[in-house]
Amino acid sequence: MKRPAYSLVAVAVAALLGGCSMIPTYERPAAPVEADFSAHGAAPAGSQPATADIGWRQFFGDERLQRLIALSLENNRDLRVAVLNIEAARAQYGVTRADQFPGVNANANGTRQRTPGDLSYSGRSTIGSQYQVNLGVTAFELDLFGRVRSLSQAALAQYLASEETRRSTQISLVAQLANAYLNERSSDELLALAQRTLKTRQDSYNLIKLRYDAGAASELELQQAESLVQSALSEQAIAERNRAQATNAIVLLIGQPLPADLPAPRPLSEQALLADVPVGLSSDLIERRPDIRSAEQQLRSANANIGAARAAFFPRISLTGAFGTASSQLSGLFDSGSLAWSFAPQISLPIFDGGRNRANLDLAEARKNIAVAQYEKTIQTAFREVADALDAKGTFDRQIQSQQTLVDASRRSLELSDMRYRNGVDSYLQLLDAQRALFTAEQSLLQARTQRLNNLVGLYKSLGGGWEENTVAAKAAPTSTVQ
């Protein structure tokens, strides 16, 4: 009557051992950065949605750019590889997780064998037959010390890391396409500027040529006018090349030729081209940036592998068994009395392995320390990207304002120089310098506007924006602090 009680105790002990885990308790490393970005001019986000929740359709106000982003998310090969990597990681996790369960196989086999007389007990040759049908379990490991579960958790963390890598790839793709598009728009406007400048200089050259033919201008003035025309032609060729290369970059990113029905682009000077982005705490950055989350999943995977390395020091128990029927005649397989079974437990206890298990544990711990360093470096890199973009944000506004004032002054200077030259007060050299100064100032203004927009795109990306298509409703401000 005591046997059921003993059985219950045995089951309880097995269940208790089955819950044993050698994985170290995971603790997120402290972030090696400041708690917020106030030192870089960032204001609290308030009730606005986090940047990571601002959809790219709301952030990018140019309909043409929105269409290109949608195409890239459908066709880009780098993003496709990231998605396939997720499928591979999911499959690998499934393979590892399956080791936690016994594999049951159905087997059927038959043998027919002749035994010579000198090997037979009767001294006569015999022919024997044996047929079997059974269900069997082969080398199923009782995971008493959590080795298999540790490996499964490590594979799960790798799978989750691949998910975050896919998010990071998409965010980078959106930012790359936006930068390529802004570069194309900048090249377009530089080309238009070069063409306007070429026309102005060509008109000036024609006037100087008439004056030279009439003996009212020197050959020096004619050659100076010619040099300006050739300089404008050179700038036009550079702008055409840059625009073609920027278009090629867009084609590569969207994975197909540019559609003919794209909406018309907006000018770079339009204020609604890009939206502003709120900046929160560095703890928000840690929670929302997919590359940081991927690095943390890699750290969790390395931590779980320590549990598997520790479990290797303990006995490993595996079970092999089969249940079915066996008979010397095929027709008797399912007759009464043909029941057959086998049960073969095996226990393996490491006694001496030349330090292999100790070395594997040291290796797992070293890889975890590497993962910690990589996680901290990822946080530091992300914090610097945000800080750099914030520091540049205000300076670009001041630079553009000053550059616009310079363009206005240079344009007025050109008008006065042209008037004085036509009235014979100044030489053509002063007019030449004024034309060069205006062209350089206009180029610098356009470049500053492009750099400001690229910087805003970089800030949007560095804060985790570009994953959502449409803006998610604002959430309550987090109360947690950086650990």
MIVEXBA-996443 format. One line per 3 residues: for each residue x, y, z of N, C-alpha, C. Coordinates in steps of 0.2 Angstrom, whole numbers. Example, Ala and Ser with C-alpha at 12.3 -4.5 7.8 and 13.67 -1.06 7.14 Angstrom:
2
66 -28 39 62 -22 39 66 -16 39 ~ 64 -11 35 68 -5 36 64 0 39
% end
This chain:
483
4 -6 0 0 0 0 4 6 0 ~ 11 5 2 15 11 2 18 13 -5 ~ 17 9 -10 20 10 -16 18 16 -19
11 18 -19 9 24 -22 12 30 -19 ~ 13 30 -12 16 36 -9 23 37 -11 ~ 27 31 -12 34 32 -14 34 34 -22
29 32 -25 28 35 -32 27 42 -33 ~ 23 45 -28 21 52 -28 27 56 -26 ~ 31 53 -21 37 56 -19 42 57 -24
43 51 -28 48 51 -34 46 56 -39 ~ 39 57 -40 37 62 -45 38 69 -43 ~ 37 70 -36 38 77 -33 45 79 -34
50 74 -32 57 75 -33 59 77 -40 ~ 56 73 -44 58 74 -51 56 81 -54 ~ 50 83 -52 47 89 -54 51 95 -50
53 94 -44 58 99 -41 64 100 -45 ~ 67 94 -46 73 94 -50 72 97 -57 ~ 67 96 -60 65 98 -67 65 106 -67
63 109 -61 63 116 -61 69 119 -59 ~ 74 115 -58 81 118 -56 84 122 -63 ~ 87 128 -61 90 131 -67 97 134 -65
102 133 -69 108 136 -67 110 143 -70 ~ 104 146 -73 105 152 -77 106 158 -71 ~ 111 162 -72 112 167 -67 106 172 -67
104 175 -62 99 180 -62 101 186 -66 ~ 97 188 -71 98 193 -76 97 200 -72 ~ 102 204 -73 101 211 -71 103 216 -76
99 220 -78 101 225 -84 107 229 -81 ~ 112 230 -85 118 234 -83 116 241 -83 ~ 119 245 -78 118 252 -77 120 256 -84
116 260 -86 117 264 -92 123 269 -91 ~ 128 269 -95 134 273 -94 133 280 -97 ~ 127 283 -96 126 289 -100 122 294 -95
121 300 -96 117 305 -92 110 303 -93 ~ 106 305 -88 99 303 -87 95 307 -92 ~ 97 312 -95 93 316 -100 97 320 -104
94 323 -109 98 327 -114 97 334 -113 ~ 96 337 -107 95 344 -106 101 348 -107 ~ 107 344 -106 113 348 -107 115 349 -115
111 346 -119 111 347 -126 105 351 -129 ~ 102 355 -125 97 359 -127 90 356 -128 ~ 89 350 -126 83 346 -127 78 348 -121
72 350 -124 66 351 -119 62 345 -117 ~ 59 344 -112 55 338 -110 50 337 -115 ~ 48 331 -117 43 329 -122 36 331 -120
35 331 -114 28 333 -111 23 328 -114 ~ 17 330 -116 12 325 -118 12 323 -125 ~ 17 325 -129 18 323 -136 20 316 -136
18 313 -142 20 306 -142 28 305 -143 ~ 31 300 -141 38 299 -141 40 299 -149 ~ 46 300 -150 48 301 -157 48 294 -160
49 288 -156 48 282 -159 41 280 -161 ~ 36 284 -159 29 283 -160 27 288 -166 ~ 31 292 -168 29 297 -174 30 293 -180
24 292 -184 25 288 -190 29 292 -195 ~ 32 288 -200 36 292 -205 31 296 -210 ~ 25 294 -210 20 298 -215 19 305 -212
19 305 -205 18 312 -202 24 316 -201 ~ 30 312 -201 36 316 -200 39 319 -207 ~ 38 315 -212 40 317 -219 34 320 -222
34 327 -223 28 330 -226 28 330 -234 ~ 33 327 -237 33 327 -244 30 321 -247 ~ 25 321 -251 21 315 -253 25 311 -258
30 314 -261 34 310 -266 39 306 -261 ~ 42 309 -256 46 305 -252 42 299 -248 ~ 36 300 -246 32 295 -243 31 289 -248
30 291 -254 29 285 -259 35 281 -260 ~ 41 285 -260 47 281 -261 49 277 -255 ~ 47 279 -249 48 275 -243 44 269 -243
38 270 -245 33 264 -245 36 259 -250 ~ 39 261 -256 41 256 -261 48 253 -258 ~ 52 257 -254 58 253 -251 56 248 -246
51 249 -242 49 244 -237 46 238 -241 ~ 44 239 -247 41 233 -250 47 229 -254 ~ 52 232 -256 56 229 -261 64 229 -259
65 233 -254 73 233 -252 75 226 -250 ~ 81 225 -253 84 218 -252 87 217 -245 ~ 90 223 -242 93 222 -236 87 221 -231
82 224 -231 76 223 -227 73 216 -228 ~ 74 213 -234 71 207 -235 76 201 -232 ~ 82 203 -232 87 198 -229 86 198 -221
84 204 -218 83 205 -211 77 201 -209 ~ 72 201 -214 66 197 -212 67 189 -213 ~ 71 187 -218 73 180 -218 77 178 -212
81 183 -210 85 181 -204 81 179 -198 ~ 75 183 -197 70 182 -192 68 175 -193 ~ 66 173 -199 63 166 -200 68 161 -198
75 162 -200 80 157 -198 81 157 -191 ~ 81 162 -187 81 162 -180 75 159 -177 ~ 69 160 -180 63 157 -177 64 149 -178
66 147 -184 67 140 -185 72 137 -180 ~ 78 140 -179 83 138 -175 80 137 -167 ~ 76 142 -165 73 142 -159 68 136 -158
65 134 -164 60 129 -164 64 122 -163 ~ 70 122 -166 74 116 -166 77 115 -159 ~ 79 120 -156 82 119 -149 76 118 -144
71 121 -145 65 120 -140 63 113 -140 ~ 63 110 -146 60 103 -147 64 98 -143 ~ 70 100 -141 74 95 -137 71 94 -130
67 99 -128 64 98 -121 59 93 -121 ~ 56 90 -126 51 85 -127 54 79 -130 ~ 51 73 -127 53 67 -130 51 66 -137
55 63 -142 53 62 -148 51 55 -149 ~ 45 54 -151 42 47 -152 41 45 -159 ~ 44 40 -160 45 37 -167 41 30 -168
38 29 -173 35 23 -175 40 19 -180 ~ 42 13 -178 47 9 -181 44 2 -183 ~ 46 0 -189 44 -7 -191 50 -10 -195
52 -16 -193 57 -19 -196 56 -27 -196 ~ 60 -30 -201 60 -37 -201 66 -40 -203 ~ 68 -45 -201 75 -49 -203 73 -56 -204
77 -59 -209 77 -66 -210 84 -68 -211 ~ 86 -73 -207 93 -74 -207 95 -82 -207 ~ 100 -84 -211 102 -91 -211 108 -92 -206
108 -97 -202 113 -98 -197 117 -105 -199 ~ 123 -105 -201 127 -111 -203 126 -116 -197 ~ 127 -123 -199 127 -128 -194 132 -127 -189
139 -125 -191 144 -125 -186 143 -119 -181 ~ 138 -115 -182 137 -110 -177 130 -111 -174 ~ 126 -116 -175 120 -118 -172 121 -123 -167
117 -122 -162 117 -126 -156 115 -133 -158 ~ 111 -134 -163 109 -141 -165 114 -144 -170 ~ 118 -140 -172 123 -143 -177 120 -143 -184
114 -140 -185 111 -140 -192 110 -133 -193 ~ 110 -132 -200 109 -125 -202 102 -123 -201 ~ 100 -117 -199 93 -115 -198 92 -108 -201
86 -107 -203 84 -101 -205 79 -97 -200 ~ 80 -92 -198 76 -88 -193 73 -82 -195 ~ 67 -80 -193 64 -74 -195 62 -70 -189
62 -63 -189 60 -59 -183 57 -53 -186 ~ 51 -51 -184 47 -45 -186 45 -41 -180 ~ 46 -34 -180 44 -30 -175 40 -24 -177
36 -21 -173 32 -15 -174 32 -12 -167 ~ 35 -6 -167 35 -3 -160 35 5 -160 ~ 33 8 -155 34 15 -154 40 16 -149
44 21 -151 50 21 -147 52 28 -145 ~ 56 29 -140 59 35 -138 66 34 -137 ~ 70 38 -141 77 37 -141 81 43 -138
85 41 -133 90 46 -129 86 53 -127 ~ 80 52 -124 77 58 -122 81 60 -115 ~ 83 67 -115 87 69 -109 82 72 -104
82 69 -98 79 72 -92 82 78 -90 ~ 79 84 -91 83 90 -90 82 92 -83 ~ 86 88 -78 85 89 -71 89 96 -69
94 98 -73 98 104 -71 97 109 -76 ~ 92 109 -80 91 115 -84 95 116 -90 ~ 99 111 -92 104 112 -98 100 114 -104
95 109 -106 91 110 -112 87 117 -112 ~ 84 118 -106 80 124 -105 85 130 -106 ~ 91 130 -104 95 136 -104 97 137 -112
98 131 -115 100 132 -122 93 135 -126 ~ 87 133 -124 81 135 -127 80 143 -126 ~ 82 145 -120 81 152 -118 86 156 -122
92 153 -123 97 157 -127 95 158 -134 ~ 92 152 -137 90 153 -144 84 157 -144 ~ 79 158 -139 74 162 -139 76 170 -139
81 171 -135 84 178 -135 87 180 -142 ~ 91 175 -145 93 176 -152 88 178 -157 ~ 82 174 -156 77 175 -161 74 182 -160
73 184 -153 71 191 -152 75 196 -154 ~ 82 195 -153 87 200 -156 86 201 -163 ~ 85 195 -167 84 196 -174 78 200 -176
73 200 -172 67 204 -173 69 211 -172 ~ 73 213 -167 75 220 -166 80 222 -171 ~ 84 218 -174 88 219 -179 84 221 -186
79 218 -187 74 219 -192 71 226 -191 ~ 69 228 -185 67 235 -184 72 240 -185 ~ 78 239 -183 84 243 -184 85 244 -191
85 239 -195 86 239 -202 81 243 -206 ~ 75 243 -204 70 247 -207 71 254 -205 ~ 72 256 -199 73 263 -197 79 266 -201
85 262 -202 90 264 -205 88 265 -213 ~ 84 261 -215 82 261 -222 78 267 -224 ~ 74 269 -219 70 275 -220 74 281 -220
79 281 -215 83 287 -214 88 288 -221 ~ 91 282 -223 95 282 -229 91 285 -235 ~ 85 282 -236 81 285 -242 80 292 -241
78 294 -235 77 301 -234 83 306 -236 ~ 89 303 -233 95 307 -235 96 307 -242 ~ 95 301 -245 96 301 -253 92 306 -256
85 306 -254 80 310 -257 82 318 -256 ~ 84 319 -250 86 326 -249 92 328 -253 ~ 97 324 -254 103 325 -258 101 326 -265
96 322 -268 93 323 -275 90 330 -275 ~ 86 332 -270 83 338 -271 88 344 -271 ~ 93 343 -266 98 348 -266 102 348 -273
103 343 -276 107 343 -282 102 346 -288 ~ 96 345 -287 91 348 -292 91 356 -291 ~ 91 358 -285 91 365 -284 98 368 -285
103 365 -284 110 367 -286 110 367 -294 ~ 107 362 -297 107 362 -304 104 368 -307 ~ 98 370 -304 94 376 -306 98 382 -305
101 382 -299 105 388 -298 111 389 -303 ~ 114 384 -304 120 384 -309 117 386 -316 ~ 111 384 -318 108 386 -324 106 393 -325
104 396 -319 102 403 -319 108 407 -319 ~ 113 405 -315 120 408 -315 123 408 -322 ~ 123 402 -325 125 402 -332 122 407 -337
116 407 -337 112 412 -341 114 419 -339 ~ 114 421 -333 116 428 -331 123 429 -334 ~ 128 424 -333 135 426 -335 135 426 -343
131 421 -346 131 421 -353 129 428 -356 ~ 124 431 -353 121 438 -355 127 443 -354 ~ 130 442 -348 136 447 -347 141 446 -352
143 440 -353 148 439 -358 146 442 -365 ~ 140 441 -367 138 444 -373 138 451 -374 ~ 136 455 -368 137 462 -367 144 464 -368
149 460 -364 156 462 -365 158 461 -372 ~ 156 456 -375 158 454 -382 156 460 -387 ~ 150 463 -386 148 468 -390 153 475 -388
154 476 -382 158 481 -380 165 481 -383 ~ 168 474 -383 174 473 -385 175 474 -393 ~ 170 472 -396 170 473 -403 169 480 -405
166 484 -401 166 491 -402 172 495 -399 ~ 176 491 -396 182 495 -394 181 498 -387 ~ 176 497 -384 174 500 -377 176 495 -371
178 489 -373 180 485 -367 187 481 -369 ~ 191 480 -364 197 477 -366 197 469 -367 ~ 202 466 -369 202 459 -370 202 455 -363
205 459 -358 205 456 -351 198 455 -349 ~ 194 460 -350 187 460 -348 184 454 -351 ~ 185 453 -358 182 448 -361 184 441 -359
190 440 -357 193 434 -355 190 432 -348 ~ 189 438 -344 186 437 -337 179 435 -337 ~ 175 437 -342 168 435 -343 168 428 -346
173 426 -350 173 420 -353 175 415 -347 ~ 179 416 -342 181 412 -337 175 411 -332 ~ 170 416 -331 164 415 -327 160 410 -331
159 411 -337 154 406 -341 157 399 -340 ~ 163 398 -341 166 391 -341 165 388 -333 ~ 166 393 -329 165 391 -322 158 388 -320
153 392 -323 146 390 -322 145 384 -326 ~ 148 383 -332 147 376 -335 149 370 -331 ~ 155 372 -328 158 366 -324 153 365 -318
151 370 -314 146 369 -309 140 365 -311 ~ 138 367 -317 132 364 -320 133 356 -321 ~ 139 354 -323 141 347 -324 141 344 -318
144 347 -313 145 344 -306 138 342 -303 ~ 133 347 -304 126 346 -301 123 341 -305 ~ 124 340 -311 120 335 -315 123 328 -313
130 328 -312 132 321 -310 130 319 -303 ~ 130 324 -298 127 323 -291 120 321 -291 ~ 116 324 -296 109 322 -296 108 315 -298
112 313 -304 111 307 -307 113 301 -301 ~ 119 303 -298 121 298 -293 116 297 -287 ~ 113 303 -285 108 303 -280 102 299 -282
100 300 -288 94 296 -291 96 288 -291 ~ 102 287 -293 104 280 -293 104 277 -286 ~ 106 281 -281 105 278 -274 98 277 -272
93 281 -274 86 280 -272 84 274 -276 ~ 86 273 -282 84 267 -286 86 261 -282 ~ 92 261 -280 95 255 -276 91 254 -270
89 259 -266 85 258 -260 78 256 -261 ~ 75 258 -266 68 256 -267 67 249 -271 ~ 73 247 -273 73 240 -277 70 240 -283
69 246 -287 65 246 -293 66 252 -296 ~ 65 253 -303 66 260 -306 61 264 -303 ~ 62 271 -304 58 276 -301 51 276 -305
45 275 -302 39 276 -305 38 282 -309 ~ 34 282 -314 33 288 -318 28 292 -315 ~ 24 290 -310 18 293 -308 19 296 -301
26 297 -299 27 300 -292 25 307 -292 ~ 22 309 -286 20 316 -285 26 321 -286 ~ 24 327 -287 29 332 -288 33 334 -281
39 335 -281 43 336 -275 42 343 -272 ~ 43 344 -265 43 350 -262 50 354 -262 ~ 50 360 -262 56 364 -261 59 362 -254
66 363 -254 70 362 -248 68 367 -243 ~ 66 373 -245 65 379 -240 58 378 -237 ~ 54 374 -239 47 373 -236 48 371 -229
45 374 -224 45 373 -217 42 366 -215 ~ 36 364 -219 33 358 -217 36 352 -220 ~ 42 352 -223 45 347 -227 46 341 -221
49 343 -215 50 338 -210 47 341 -204 ~ 44 336 -200 41 339 -193 46 339 -188 ~ 45 342 -182 49 342 -177 49 336 -173
54 335 -168 53 328 -165 54 330 -157 ~ 50 327 -153 52 328 -145 57 323 -143 ~ 61 326 -138 66 322 -135 65 320 -128
65 314 -126 64 312 -119 70 310 -115 ~ 69 306 -110 75 304 -106 79 298 -110 ~ 85 298 -107 89 292 -110 86 285 -109
82 285 -103 79 278 -102 74 277 -107 ~ 71 282 -110 66 281 -116 70 278 -122 ~ 76 281 -123 80 279 -128 82 271 -128
84 269 -121 86 262 -120 80 258 -122 ~ 74 260 -120 68 256 -121 66 255 -128 ~ 67 261 -132 64 261 -138 69 260 -144
75 261 -143 80 260 -149 81 252 -150 ~ 79 250 -156 79 243 -158 86 240 -157 ~ 92 244 -159 98 241 -159 100 240 -152
98 244 -147 100 243 -140 96 237 -137 ~ 90 237 -139 86 231 -137 89 224 -140 ~ 91 225 -146 94 219 -149 101 217 -145
105 222 -143 111 221 -139 109 218 -133 ~ 103 220 -130 101 217 -123 99 210 -124 ~ 96 208 -129 94 201 -131 100 197 -132
105 199 -135 111 196 -136 114 195 -129 ~ 114 199 -124 116 199 -118 112 193 -114 ~ 106 193 -115 102 188 -111 103 181 -114
105 181 -120 107 174 -123 113 172 -120 ~ 118 176 -120 125 174 -117 124 173 -110 ~ 119 176 -106 118 174 -99 115 167 -98
110 165 -103 107 159 -103 112 153 -105 ~ 117 155 -109 122 150 -111 127 148 -105 ~ 127 153 -100 131 151 -94 127 146 -90
121 146 -90 117 141 -86 118 134 -90 ~ 118 134 -96 120 127 -100 127 125 -98 ~ 132 129 -98 138 127 -96 139 125 -89
135 128 -84 135 126 -77 132 119 -77 ~ 127 118 -80 123 111 -80 128 105 -82 ~ 133 107 -86 137 101 -89 141 98 -83
142 101 -78 145 98 -72 141 93 -68 ~ 135 92 -70 131 88 -66 129 82 -71 ~ 126 77 -67 124 71 -71 119 72 -77
120 68 -82 115 69 -88 112 62 -88 ~ 105 62 -88 101 56 -88 97 56 -95 ~ 98 51 -98 94 50 -104 90 43 -104
84 43 -108 80 38 -108 79 35 -115 ~ 79 29 -116 78 26 -122 73 20 -121 ~ 68 19 -124 63 14 -123 59 13 -130
56 7 -130 51 5 -135 46 1 -133 ~ 40 1 -136 34 -3 -134 31 -5 -141 ~ 30 -12 -141 26 -14 -147 25 -22 -147
26 -25 -153 25 -32 -154 31 -35 -158 ~ 32 -41 -157 37 -44 -160 35 -52 -162 ~ 37 -54 -167 35 -61 -169 40 -64 -174
41 -71 -174 45 -74 -179 41 -75 -186 ~ 35 -73 -186 31 -74 -192 27 -67 -193 ~ 28 -65 -199 24 -58 -200 17 -58 -199
14 -64 -200 7 -65 -198 5 -65 -191 ~ 10 -66 -187 9 -67 -180 11 -60 -176 ~ 12 -55 -179 14 -49 -176 9 -46 -171
3 -47 -172 -3 -44 -168 -7 -50 -164 ~ -4 -56 -164 -7 -61 -160 -6 -60 -153 ~ -10 -64 -149 -9 -64 -142 -2 -66 -140
1 -63 -135 7 -65 -132 13 -62 -136 ~ 12 -58 -141 17 -55 -145 20 -48 -142 ~ 17 -46 -137 19 -40 -134 27 -40 -132
30 -34 -134 37 -33 -133 39 -26 -131 ~ 43 -25 -126 45 -19 -124 53 -19 -122 ~ 55 -13 -122 62 -12 -119 63 -5 -116
67 -5 -111 68 1 -107 75 2 -105 ~ 79 7 -107 86 8 -106 88 15 -104 ~ 87 16 -98 90 22 -95 97 23 -95
100 29 -95 107 29 -95 109 36 -91 ~ 114 35 -87 116 41 -83 124 42 -85 ~ 126 48 -86 132 50 -87 135 55 -83
140 54 -79 143 59 -74 150 60 -76 ~ 151 67 -77 158 69 -79 163 68 -73 ~ 168 64 -74 173 64 -68 179 67 -70
182 66 -76 188 69 -79 187 70 -86 ~ 188 77 -88 187 79 -95 193 83 -97 ~ 198 83 -93 204 87 -95 202 95 -94
197 97 -90 196 104 -90 191 107 -95 ~ 188 102 -99 184 105 -104 178 109 -102 ~ 174 106 -97 168 109 -94 170 116 -91
176 116 -87 178 122 -84 179 127 -89 ~ 183 125 -94 184 130 -100 178 132 -103 ~ 173 128 -104 167 130 -107 163 135 -103
163 134 -97 160 139 -92 164 146 -92 ~ 171 146 -92 174 152 -93 173 155 -99 ~ 172 151 -105 171 154 -111 164 158 -111
159 154 -108 152 157 -108 152 164 -104 ~ 156 164 -98 156 170 -94 160 175 -98 ~ 165 174 -101 169 179 -105 164 182 -111
160 177 -114 156 180 -119 150 184 -116 ~ 148 183 -110 143 187 -107 146 194 -106 ~ 153 194 -103 156 200 -102 157 204 -108
158 201 -114 159 204 -120 152 207 -122 ~ 147 203 -121 140 206 -123 138 212 -118 ~ 140 212 -112 139 218 -108 142 224 -111
149 223 -112 153 229 -115 149 231 -122 ~ 147 226 -126 144 228 -132 137 232 -131 ~ 134 230 -126 127 233 -124 128 240 -122
133 241 -118 135 248 -115 138 252 -121 ~ 142 249 -125 144 253 -131 138 255 -135 ~ 133 251 -136 128 253 -141 124 258 -138
123 258 -131 120 264 -128 124 270 -128 ~ 130 270 -127 134 276 -128 134 279 -135 ~ 134 274 -140 134 277 -147 127 280 -148
122 277 -146 115 280 -147 115 287 -144 ~ 117 287 -138 117 294 -134 121 299 -138 ~ 127 297 -140 131 302 -144 127 304 -150
124 299 -154 120 301 -160 115 306 -159 ~ 111 305 -153 106 310 -151 109 317 -149 ~ 114 316 -145 117 323 -143 120 327 -149
124 323 -153 126 327 -159 121 330 -163 ~ 116 327 -164 110 330 -168 107 335 -165 ~ 106 335 -158 103 340 -154 108 346 -154
114 345 -153 119 351 -153 119 354 -160 ~ 118 351 -165 119 354 -172 112 357 -174 ~ 107 355 -171 100 357 -173 100 365 -172
101 368 -166 101 375 -165 106 379 -170 ~ 112 376 -170 117 380 -174 115 380 -182 ~ 112 375 -184 110 376 -191 105 381 -192
100 382 -188 95 388 -188 99 394 -189 ~ 104 395 -184 107 402 -184 112 402 -191 ~ 115 397 -193 119 397 -199 115 399 -205
109 396 -205 104 397 -211 102 405 -211 ~ 100 407 -205 98 414 -205 104 419 -207 ~ 110 417 -204 116 422 -206 117 421 -214
117 415 -216 118 414 -223 113 417 -228 ~ 107 417 -226 102 421 -230 103 428 -230 ~ 105 431 -224 107 438 -224 113 439 -229
118 435 -229 124 435 -233 121 435 -241 ~ 117 431 -242 114 430 -249 111 437 -251 ~ 107 440 -247 103 446 -248 109 452 -249
114 452 -245 119 457 -246 123 456 -252 ~ 124 450 -254 128 448 -260 124 450 -266 ~ 118 449 -266 114 451 -271 113 458 -272
113 462 -267 113 469 -267 119 472 -270 ~ 125 469 -267 131 471 -269 132 470 -277 ~ 130 464 -280 130 463 -287 126 468 -291
120 470 -288 116 475 -292 120 482 -292 ~ 123 484 -286 127 490 -286 133 490 -290 ~ 137 484 -290 143 483 -294 141 484 -302
135 480 -304 133 481 -311 132 488 -313 ~ 128 491 -308 126 498 -310 133 503 -311 ~ 137 502 -306 144 506 -306 148 504 -312
148 498 -314 152 496 -320 149 499 -326 ~ 142 498 -327 139 501 -333 140 509 -333 ~ 140 512 -328 141 519 -328 149 521 -328
153 516 -329 160 517 -329 164 519 -323 ~ 161 518 -317 164 520 -311 169 515 -309 ~ 167 508 -309 171 503 -307 173 499 -313
179 495 -312 181 490 -317 177 484 -317 ~ 178 480 -322 174 474 -323 176 469 -317 ~ 182 470 -314 185 465 -309 180 465 -303
178 471 -301 173 472 -295 166 468 -297 ~ 164 469 -303 158 465 -305 159 458 -305 ~ 165 456 -307 166 448 -307 167 446 -300
170 449 -296 170 447 -289 163 447 -285 ~ 159 451 -287 152 451 -284 148 445 -287 ~ 149 444 -293 145 438 -296 148 431 -293
154 431 -292 157 425 -288 154 424 -281 ~ 154 430 -278 152 430 -271 145 428 -270 ~ 141 430 -275 133 429 -274 132 421 -275
136 419 -280 135 411 -282 137 407 -276 ~ 143 409 -273 146 405 -268 141 405 -262 ~ 138 411 -260 133 412 -255 127 408 -256
124 408 -262 118 404 -263 120 397 -263 ~ 125 395 -265 127 388 -264 128 386 -257 ~ 131 390 -253 132 388 -246 125 388 -242
120 393 -244 114 393 -241 110 386 -243 ~ 110 384 -249 107 378 -251 110 372 -247 ~ 117 372 -246 120 366 -243 118 366 -235
118 372 -233 116 373 -225 109 370 -224 ~ 104 372 -229 97 369 -228 97 362 -229 ~ 101 359 -233 101 352 -234 104 348 -228
109 351 -225 112 348 -219 108 349 -213 ~ 104 354 -213 99 355 -207 94 349 -208 ~ 91 348 -214 86 343 -215 89 336 -214
95 335 -216 98 328 -215 100 327 -207 ~ 101 333 -204 102 332 -197 96 330 -193 ~ 90 333 -195 84 332 -192 82 325 -194
83 322 -200 82 315 -201 86 311 -196 ~ 93 313 -195 97 309 -191 94 309 -184 ~ 92 314 -181 89 315 -175 83 310 -174
78 310 -179 73 306 -180 75 298 -179 ~ 80 297 -183 82 290 -183 85 288 -176 ~ 89 292 -174 93 291 -168 88 290 -162
82 293 -162 78 292 -157 73 286 -158 ~ 74 282 -163 70 276 -164 64 277 -169 ~ 64 283 -172 58 285 -177 59 281 -184
54 279 -187 54 276 -193 51 269 -194 ~ 49 267 -188 46 260 -187 39 260 -189 ~ 36 265 -186 28 266 -187 27 269 -193
22 267 -197 19 271 -203 15 277 -201 ~ 11 276 -196 7 282 -194 8 283 -186 ~ 7 289 -184 9 291 -177 4 287 -172
7 285 -167 4 281 -162 2 287 -157 ~ -4 286 -154 -7 291 -149 -2 292 -143 ~ -1 298 -140 3 299 -135 2 295 -129
7 292 -126 6 288 -120 8 293 -114 ~ 6 290 -108 8 294 -102 16 294 -101 ~ 18 299 -98 25 300 -97 28 295 -92
33 291 -94 36 286 -90 39 289 -83 ~ 38 285 -78 41 287 -71 47 284 -70 ~ 49 279 -73 55 275 -72 62 280 -73
67 278 -70 73 282 -71 78 277 -74 ~ 84 279 -76 89 275 -79 92 271 -74 ~ 93 264 -75 96 260 -70 103 259 -71
% end
